[in-house]
Each structure stands twice: as structure tokens, then as C-alpha cells.
Amino acid sequence: MGMEELDENYLEEAVEMLCRSKAEELRMVGYEHVTSKDVWDCVSEKYEKEGIPPLHKLVNDILSLKATNFMNYLTMSALRGSTFE
């Protein structure tokens, strides 16, 4: 296992941990069924055009996600026909 692969795995785990933390925060304010995947899908939606940003911006985007922005994302996804479990 190379150093680059190890670093990539570490970063993926760190991002997953941040998304889990944000999902827990959203559950505390009433979004009972939020998962870390939901948080990642919401945050990463804007990266589809731009590509993945630098790590500091990625971390900031996850940690600064507001419940209202998450709700807007869920609403727009539902209108587009996406399903959430």
C-alpha cells in the first residue's frame, strides 16, 4: 500500500467522520433520518460542475451546512424525483 493510497483512505475517513458529525447535528434539530451520505450528497452537489475543491473548502462546506440549506436540497431533490430513505 503506497503513501498516496494511505493518504486518500485517511482523507475519505476524515470526510466521512465530518459528514456523520453534521448528520448528528441535523438530527438534533429535528431531521431524524439524516445520514452522512445525505450530508455528502447535499454538500457535493455543487462539486459536479467545479470538481472537488481544496480540502479546507470541503471541510468548511460540510461544517457550515445550515439546516435550511439542507432542507432546500431535500425539497429540490424530491421535486426532481430523487428518493431518500
DSSP file (Angstrom, degrees, kcal/mol; ACC not computed):
  #  RESIDUE AA STRUCTURE BP1 BP2  ACC     N-H-->O    O-->H-N    N-H-->O    O-->H-N    TCO  KAPPA ALPHA  PHI   PSI    X-CA   Y-CA   Z-CA
    1    1 A M              0   0    0      0, 0.0     2,-0.1     0, 0.0     0, 0.0   0.000 360.0 360.0 360.0 122.6    0.0    0.0    0.0
    2    2 A G     >  -     0   0    0      1,-0.1     4,-2.1     4,-0.0     5,-0.1  -0.312 360.0-112.8 -79.8 164.4    1.5    3.3   -1.1
    3    3 A M  H  > S+     0   0    0      1,-0.2     4,-2.8     2,-0.2     5,-0.2   0.873 116.9  55.0 -63.0 -38.6    1.6    6.5    0.8
    4    4 A E  H  > S+     0   0    0      1,-0.2     4,-2.3     2,-0.2    -1,-0.2   0.915 109.1  47.0 -62.8 -42.1   -0.8    8.2   -1.6
    5    5 A E  H  > S+     0   0    0      2,-0.2     4,-2.4     1,-0.2    -1,-0.2   0.892 112.1  50.7 -65.3 -39.8   -3.3    5.4   -1.2
    6    6 A L  H  X S+     0   0    0     -4,-2.1     4,-2.4     2,-0.2    -2,-0.2   0.923 110.9  48.5 -63.3 -44.9   -3.0    5.6    2.6
    7    7 A D  H  X S+     0   0    0     -4,-2.8     4,-2.5     2,-0.2    -2,-0.2   0.899 110.7  50.9 -62.3 -40.9   -3.5    9.4    2.5
    8    8 A E  H  X S+     0   0    0     -4,-2.3     4,-2.4     2,-0.2    -2,-0.2   0.918 111.0  48.0 -64.0 -43.5   -6.5    9.0    0.3
    9    9 A N  H  X S+     0   0    0     -4,-2.4     4,-2.3     2,-0.2    -2,-0.2   0.908 111.7  50.6 -62.4 -41.9   -8.1    6.5    2.6
   10   10 A Y  H  X S+     0   0    0     -4,-2.4     4,-2.3     1,-0.2    -2,-0.2   0.922 111.3  47.9 -61.8 -44.8   -7.4    8.7    5.6
   11   11 A L  H  X S+     0   0    0     -4,-2.5     4,-2.6     2,-0.2     5,-0.2   0.898 110.1  51.9 -65.2 -40.6   -9.0   11.7    3.9
   12   12 A E  H  X S+     0   0    0     -4,-2.4     4,-2.4     1,-0.2    -1,-0.2   0.916 111.5  47.4 -61.9 -41.9  -12.1    9.7    2.9
   13   13 A E  H  X S+     0   0    0     -4,-2.3     4,-2.3     2,-0.2    -2,-0.2   0.892 111.6  50.8 -65.3 -39.3  -12.4    8.5    6.6
   14   14 A A  H  X S+     0   0    0     -4,-2.3     4,-2.1     2,-0.2    -2,-0.2   0.913 111.6  46.7 -65.7 -42.5  -12.0   12.1    7.8
   15   15 A V  H  X S+     0   0    0     -4,-2.6     4,-2.4     2,-0.2    -2,-0.2   0.903 111.5  52.1 -65.8 -40.7  -14.6   13.4    5.4
   16   16 A E  H  X S+     0   0    0     -4,-2.4     4,-2.4    -5,-0.2    -2,-0.2   0.908 108.7  51.0 -60.0 -42.1  -17.0   10.6    6.4
   17   17 A M  H  X S+     0   0    0     -4,-2.3     4,-2.3     2,-0.2    -2,-0.2   0.901 110.0  49.4 -63.2 -41.3  -16.5   11.5   10.1
   18   18 A L  H  X S+     0   0    0     -4,-2.1     4,-2.4     2,-0.2    -1,-0.2   0.907 111.3  49.0 -64.0 -41.8  -17.3   15.2    9.3
   19   19 A C  H  X S+     0   0    0     -4,-2.4     4,-2.4     2,-0.2    -2,-0.2   0.888 110.6  50.8 -66.0 -38.5  -20.5   14.1    7.5
   20   20 A R  H  X S+     0   0    0     -4,-2.4     4,-2.4     2,-0.2    -2,-0.2   0.915 110.2  50.3 -63.0 -42.6  -21.5   11.9   10.3
   21   21 A S  H  X S+     0   0    0     -4,-2.3     4,-2.1     1,-0.2    -2,-0.2   0.919 111.8  46.6 -62.3 -44.5  -21.0   14.7   12.8
   22   22 A K  H  X S+     0   0    0     -4,-2.4     4,-2.5     2,-0.2    -1,-0.2   0.888 110.5  53.5 -66.2 -38.2  -23.1   17.1   10.7
   23   23 A A  H  X S+     0   0    0     -4,-2.4     4,-2.2     2,-0.2    -2,-0.2   0.909 108.3  50.1 -62.4 -41.7  -25.8   14.4   10.3
   24   24 A E  H  X S+     0   0    0     -4,-2.4     4,-1.7     2,-0.2    -1,-0.2   0.914 110.1  50.7 -61.7 -42.4  -25.9   14.0   14.1
   25   25 A E  H  X S+     0   0    0     -4,-2.1     4,-0.8     1,-0.2    -2,-0.2   0.919 110.6  48.5 -61.1 -44.5  -26.2   17.8   14.4
   26   26 A L  H ><>S+     0   0    0     -4,-2.5     5,-2.3     1,-0.2     3,-0.6   0.860 108.0  54.9 -66.0 -35.0  -29.1   17.9   11.9
   27   27 A R  H ><5S+     0   0    0     -4,-2.2     3,-1.5     1,-0.2    -1,-0.2   0.866 102.1  58.2 -65.0 -34.3  -30.8   15.0   13.8
   28   28 A M  H 3<5S+     0   0    0     -4,-1.7    -1,-0.2     1,-0.3    -2,-0.2   0.753 105.8  49.7 -67.3 -23.0  -30.7   17.1   17.0
   29   29 A V  T <<5S-     0   0    0     -4,-0.8    -1,-0.3    -3,-0.6    -2,-0.2   0.232 134.8 -81.2-102.2  14.6  -32.7   19.9   15.3
   30   30 A G  T < 5S+     0   0    0     -3,-1.5     2,-1.5     1,-0.1    -3,-0.2   0.358  93.1 120.1 113.8  -6.8  -35.4   17.6   14.0
   31   31 A Y    > < +     0   0    0     -5,-2.3     3,-1.4     1,-0.2    -1,-0.1  -0.640  39.2 177.5 -89.6  81.4  -34.1   15.9   10.8
   32   32 A E  T 3   +     0   0    0     -2,-1.5    -1,-0.2     1,-0.3    -5,-0.1   0.738  67.9  43.5 -62.9 -31.4  -34.5   12.4   12.3
   33   33 A H  T 3  S+     0   0    0     -3,-0.1    -1,-0.3     2,-0.0     2,-0.2   0.144  77.2 134.4-107.4  20.1  -33.5   10.3    9.3
   34   34 A V    <   -     0   0    0     -3,-1.4     2,-0.3   -11,-0.2    -7,-0.1  -0.498  33.7-167.6 -72.9 134.7  -30.4   12.2    8.0
   35   35 A T     >  -     0   0    0     -2,-0.2     4,-1.9     1,-0.1     5,-0.1  -0.737  37.1-108.6-114.3 167.6  -27.4   10.1    7.2
   36   36 A S  H  > S+     0   0    0     -2,-0.3     4,-2.5     1,-0.2     5,-0.2   0.841 121.4  57.6 -63.1 -31.7  -23.8   11.0    6.5
   37   37 A K  H  > S+     0   0    0      2,-0.2     4,-3.0     1,-0.2    -1,-0.2   0.896 103.4  52.4 -65.2 -39.9  -24.5   10.1    2.9
   38   38 A D  H  > S+     0   0    0      2,-0.2     4,-2.3     1,-0.2    -2,-0.2   0.922 110.5  48.2 -59.9 -44.2  -27.3   12.6    2.7
   39   39 A V  H  X S+     0   0    0     -4,-1.9     4,-2.8     2,-0.2     5,-0.2   0.938 113.2  47.2 -62.0 -47.2  -25.0   15.3    4.0
   40   40 A W  H  X S+     0   0    0     -4,-2.5     4,-3.1     1,-0.2     5,-0.2   0.915 111.0  51.5 -62.3 -43.1  -22.3   14.4    1.5
   41   41 A D  H  X S+     0   0    0     -4,-3.0     4,-0.8     1,-0.2    -1,-0.2   0.906 112.8  46.5 -60.0 -41.4  -24.8   14.3   -1.4
   42   42 A C  H >< S+     0   0    0     -4,-2.3     3,-0.5    -5,-0.2     4,-0.4   0.951 117.8  40.6 -64.8 -51.3  -26.0   17.8   -0.4
   43   43 A V  H >< S+     0   0    0     -4,-2.8     3,-0.7     1,-0.2    -2,-0.2   0.901 116.7  48.4 -67.3 -41.5  -22.6   19.3    0.0
   44   44 A S  H >< S+     0   0    0     -4,-3.1     3,-1.4    -5,-0.2     4,-0.5   0.576  85.5  89.6 -80.7  -7.9  -21.1   17.6   -3.0
   45   45 A E  T X< S+     0   0    0     -4,-0.8     3,-1.2    -3,-0.5     4,-0.3   0.893  88.4  49.6 -55.5 -40.5  -23.9   18.5   -5.4
   46   46 A K  T X> S+     0   0    0     -3,-0.7     4,-1.0    -4,-0.4     3,-0.5   0.636  99.2  67.7 -76.0 -11.4  -22.2   21.8   -6.3
   47   47 A Y  H <> S+     0   0    0     -3,-1.4     4,-2.9     1,-0.2    -1,-0.2   0.584  76.2  85.5 -82.0  -9.5  -18.9   20.0   -7.0
   48   48 A E  H <4 S+     0   0    0     -3,-1.2    -1,-0.2    -4,-0.5    -2,-0.1   0.871 102.6  29.4 -59.5 -36.8  -20.4   18.2  -10.0
   49   49 A K  H <4 S+     0   0    0     -3,-0.5    -1,-0.2    -4,-0.3    -2,-0.2   0.871 130.7  35.7 -88.1 -42.4  -19.6   21.2  -12.2
   50   50 A E  H  < S-     0   0    0     -4,-1.0    -2,-0.2     1,-0.2    -3,-0.2   0.722 102.2-128.0 -87.0 -23.8  -16.5   22.6  -10.4
   51   51 A G     <  -     0   0    0     -4,-2.9    -1,-0.2    -7,-0.1    -2,-0.1  -0.237  52.4 -36.2  89.8 169.5  -14.9   19.3   -9.2
   52   52 A I        -     0   0    0     -2,-0.1     3,-0.1    -4,-0.1    -8,-0.0  -0.477  69.4-137.7 -67.9 129.1  -13.8   18.6   -5.7
   53   53 A P        -     0   0    0      0, 0.0    -1,-0.1     0, 0.0     5,-0.0  -0.152  36.1 -66.4 -79.3 177.2  -12.4   21.7   -4.0
   54   54 A P    >>  -     0   0    0      0, 0.0     4,-2.2     0, 0.0     3,-0.7  -0.267  54.8-105.9 -59.1 154.4   -9.3   22.1   -1.8
   55   55 A L  H 3> S+     0   0    0      1,-0.3     4,-2.8     2,-0.2     5,-0.3   0.865 117.7  56.0 -54.7 -43.7   -9.6   20.2    1.5
   56   56 A H  H 3> S+     0   0    0      1,-0.2     4,-2.0     2,-0.2    -1,-0.3   0.872 110.3  45.7 -61.5 -36.1  -10.1   23.4    3.6
   57   57 A K  H <> S+     0   0    0     -3,-0.7     4,-2.8     2,-0.2    -1,-0.2   0.899 111.6  52.2 -72.0 -39.8  -13.1   24.4    1.5
   58   58 A L  H  X S+     0   0    0     -4,-2.2     4,-1.9     2,-0.2    -2,-0.2   0.933 111.4  46.4 -59.6 -47.9  -14.6   20.9    1.6
   59   59 A V  H  X S+     0   0    0     -4,-2.8     4,-2.7     1,-0.2     5,-0.2   0.921 113.3  49.4 -61.2 -45.1  -14.3   20.8    5.4
   60   60 A N  H  X S+     0   0    0     -4,-2.0     4,-2.3    -5,-0.3    -2,-0.2   0.905 108.4  53.2 -61.9 -41.9  -15.8   24.3    5.6
   61   61 A D  H  < S+     0   0    0     -4,-2.8     4,-0.3     2,-0.2    -1,-0.2   0.887 113.3  43.6 -62.0 -39.1  -18.7   23.4    3.3
   62   62 A I  H >< S+     0   0    0     -4,-1.9     3,-1.1    -5,-0.2    -2,-0.2   0.959 117.4  43.3 -70.2 -50.9  -19.6   20.3    5.5
   63   63 A L  H 3< S+     0   0    0     -4,-2.7    -2,-0.2     1,-0.2    -1,-0.2   0.772 115.5  48.3 -70.3 -25.5  -19.3   22.1    8.9
   64   64 A S  T 3< S+     0   0    0     -4,-2.3    -1,-0.2    -5,-0.2     2,-0.2   0.386  76.9 130.5 -96.9   5.1  -21.1   25.2    7.8
   65   65 A L    <   -     0   0    0     -3,-1.1     2,-0.2    -4,-0.3    -3,-0.0  -0.416  49.6-145.6 -60.3 122.5  -24.1   23.4    6.2
   66   66 A K     >  -     0   0    0     -2,-0.2     4,-2.3     1,-0.1     5,-0.2  -0.626  17.4-122.3 -91.5 150.0  -27.2   25.0    7.6
   67   67 A A  H  > S+     0   0    0     -2,-0.2     4,-2.6     1,-0.2     5,-0.2   0.867 113.7  54.6 -58.2 -37.7  -30.4   23.1    8.3
   68   68 A T  H  > S+     0   0    0      2,-0.2     4,-2.3     1,-0.2    -1,-0.2   0.899 108.3  47.9 -65.5 -39.4  -32.3   25.5    5.9
   69   69 A N  H  > S+     0   0    0      2,-0.2     4,-2.2     1,-0.2    -1,-0.2   0.885 111.9  50.3 -67.0 -37.8  -29.9   24.8    3.1
   70   70 A F  H  X S+     0   0    0     -4,-2.3     4,-2.5     2,-0.2    -2,-0.2   0.917 110.1  50.0 -65.2 -42.3  -30.2   21.1    3.7
   71   71 A M  H  X S+     0   0    0     -4,-2.6     4,-2.6     2,-0.2    -2,-0.2   0.900 109.4  51.4 -63.2 -41.1  -34.0   21.4    3.7
   72   72 A N  H  X S+     0   0    0     -4,-2.3     4,-2.7     2,-0.2     5,-0.2   0.910 109.8  50.5 -61.0 -41.7  -33.8   23.3    0.4
   73   73 A Y  H  X S+     0   0    0     -4,-2.2     4,-2.5     2,-0.2    -2,-0.2   0.930 111.0  48.1 -61.5 -46.1  -31.6   20.5   -1.0
   74   74 A L  H  X S+     0   0    0     -4,-2.5     4,-2.3     2,-0.2    -2,-0.2   0.910 112.7  49.0 -61.1 -42.6  -34.1   17.8    0.1
   75   75 A T  H  X S+     0   0    0     -4,-2.6     4,-2.2     2,-0.2    -2,-0.2   0.932 113.0  45.8 -63.3 -47.2  -37.0   19.7   -1.4
   76   76 A M  H  X S+     0   0    0     -4,-2.7     4,-1.7     1,-0.2    -1,-0.2   0.885 112.9  50.8 -65.5 -38.3  -35.3   20.3   -4.7
   77   77 A S  H  X>S+     0   0    0     -4,-2.5     5,-2.9    -5,-0.2     4,-0.7   0.899 109.8  50.2 -64.8 -40.4  -34.2   16.6   -4.8
   78   78 A A  H ><5S+     0   0    0     -4,-2.3     3,-0.7     1,-0.2    -2,-0.2   0.901 109.4  51.0 -64.7 -40.4  -37.8   15.5   -4.1
   79   79 A L  H 3<5S+     0   0    0     -4,-2.2    -1,-0.2     1,-0.2    -2,-0.2   0.833 108.6  52.0 -66.1 -31.4  -39.1   17.7   -6.9
   80   80 A R  H 3<5S-     0   0    0     -4,-1.7    -1,-0.2    -5,-0.2    -2,-0.2   0.610 124.2-105.6 -79.0 -12.1  -36.5   16.2   -9.3
   81   81 A G  T <<5 +     0   0    0     -3,-0.7    -3,-0.2    -4,-0.7    -2,-0.1   0.564  68.5 147.7 100.2   9.4  -37.7   12.7   -8.3
   82   82 A S      < -     0   0    0     -5,-2.9     2,-0.4    -6,-0.2    -1,-0.3  -0.438  38.5-136.4 -72.3 153.4  -34.8   11.6   -6.1
   83   83 A T        -     0   0    0     -2,-0.1     2,-0.4     2,-0.0    -1,-0.0  -0.896  14.1-163.5-114.8 145.4  -35.7    9.3   -3.2
   84   84 A F              0   0    0     -2,-0.4   -10,-0.0     1,-0.1     0, 0.0  -0.962 360.0 360.0-124.3 142.8  -34.5    9.4    0.3
   85   85 A E              0   0    0     -2,-0.4    -1,-0.1   -52,-0.1   -51,-0.0   0.376 360.0 360.0-111.6 360.0  -34.7    6.6    2.9
